[in-house]
Amino acid sequence: MMLQRAPLKQRLPSIAALKQLRKRKQRIRRAVTATVAAILLALAGWGVYMSQEDNGRPRFEQVAQFQVANIKYTSWGGLAASAQLAYAKEKNVVVPASVTHNGLTYLVSELGFNSFRHDTLLRKAVVMCEADTMNILQGAFKGCNNLKELYLISRKFVGIGSDIWKCPIDSLFDAHHYNDVTLYVPAAQLQLYRRSAWSKFKHIKPVVK
């Protein structure tokens, strides 16, 4: 036979104790609710973080973003800028070594993710660089089916990917580019390119001034 417990009021010594118990329960419920909300918020933030990583977008706060002609520039500080076509409709593109916006001059040090992707009209791309580094990020020339000439006119060797966003050269170009595209580089760096991952290009020539 199961014994029945006395009503709660009879088991507590006073009404004050009953009120105190209710308050404790309310505090516990609020604490649990706040903890769950914090966990959900953290998961949502992590989801956005991972989504940005998966979509190949830098996770840093943008300092400036602007457009000059058909090229968009994004800076994350240090007066350095990443370049990307605004609209994939160019036959010949020159990415300048620097660009001025609102009185500030930014050195172009990067071709951003998918910067020329699917520009099927593009035949010639000239990349100028005076910054200490120049990097070309993932997807840059994917889908540029008619690309024939690529000029990398930079004081320093042009990197594939970056220290933060590492990638192989095959993630920048399509397989046919290695045969179809002539890569032009400074004469002093010619052998360096021919001994690097860029050596997949069958035609690497010095820039003729």
Secondary structure, 3 states (H helix, E strand, C coil): CCCCCCCHHHHCCCHHHHHHHHHHHHHHHHHHHHHHHHHHHHHHHHHHHHHHHHCCCCCCCCCEEEEECCEEEEECCCCEEEEEECCCCCCEEEECCEEEECCEEEEEEEECCCCCCCCCCCCEEEEEECCCCCEECCCCCCCCCCCCEEEEEECCCCEECCCCCCCCHHHCCCCCHHHHCEEEECHHHHHHHHCCHHHHCCEEEECCC
